[in-house]
Amino acid sequence: MRSIILSAVGLLMFCGASFAASPVGKYICKGHSPDGGASYTGTVTVVKTGATYQVTWLIGGQKYIGTAVGDEGFLAVSYKSGNNTGLALYGSSGDDWKGVWTYQQGTSLGDEGWTRQ
């Protein structure tokens, strides 16, 4: 758990130096599953919902829906699809976002980047 937190803090510090933009919008996402797993691509939509954000991924025909807290510099997202739940942390990188994620009770991290459309 400590390594996950340290990785997330490092990611946010790295990305925090970049110009920060609102996370609201549509993105192409590319990533890798934890443990050097398969690569994947899809789309992500972020919508402001009061003090939080709704994040929706479409990846390989599967929809993941998450609730995020954050601002122009970072997002912390709890997500669910069927019985799969997890946590993702993202830092802004200009208009784009870079992050790490894991499944519930995961022991390793996947990575994911969003490119604004």
N, C-alpha and C positions, 0 to 999 in steps of 0.2 A: 504494500500500500504506500509506503514511504517513497518508493521509486516512482510510482504513478504521480504522486503529488509533486515530487521534484521535477519530473519530466514536464508536467503541466506548467509549473512556475517558470521553468526555462523557456518553454514555448511562448508563454505570455510575455516574458521579458523581451524575447527576440522580436516578436511581432509588435509589441508596444512601441518600438522605435519607428515603425512604419507609419505613414499617414493613415489615420483611422477614418473609416466611412461607416455609415449606418448599415447594419446587417440586413435590413429589409430589402428583398428583391428575389430574383430568380438566378440560379446558378447551375453550372455543369459541375458534378462532383466526380472525383477520381480518388480511389483509395486502395488500401490493402487490408485484408482481414488480419486479426491478431496471429501471432506465431508464424509470420512469414507466409500467411495464407494467400488465397487467390486475390488477384487484383479485380477491381470492379469499377464500373462507371454508371452514372445515372444523373438525375436532376434533384435539386433541392429548392424549395420555396420557403422564404422566411417572411412572416407577417407579424406586425406589431399587434398585440392583444392586450391593451391596457399597460400594466407595468411589466408584462412578460411578452414573449414571442412564441408563436406557433411555428414549428419547423417540420416540414413534410418532405421526406425523401421518396423517390420512386427509383428503385434499383432492381433490375432483372425481373420486372413485373410485380415486385413486392413493395407495398407501401409501409413506411415507418413514420409514425407521428410522434413528435416530441414537444415538450414545453421547455422553454429556455429562459434564463435570467442573464442579464448582461447589459452591455452598452456598445458604443462604437469601437471599443478595444478588445472585448472578450465576450464569449458566450459559453454558458454551461447548460447542457441540454440533457434532460432525462427523456428517453424515447422508448417506444413499444411497438411491436408488430406481432400480432398473435400472442404466443407465449414467450416471445423474445423481448427482454427489456435490457436497458443498458444506460451508460453515461458517456457523454462526449464533451470535450473541452476544445474551444477554438479561439484563436487570436487573429486579429485583423492583420492583413498584409496588403495595404493600399485598399483597392476595391475588392480584393479577394480575401479568403479566409483559409487558415491551415489549422489542423487539429489532430487530436488523438482520441481514441474511443476504446471502449471495452464492453463486453456483455456483462449482465448481472453475474456476480461471483467469478468474474474473469480474473486471470492471473497474468495476462500479457496485454499489450496494446496494439491496436491497428492504427493506421494513419489515414487522413483524408484531407483533401484540398478542394475548395470551392472556387470556381472561376465565374465571375459575374457575367451574365448574358446581356 
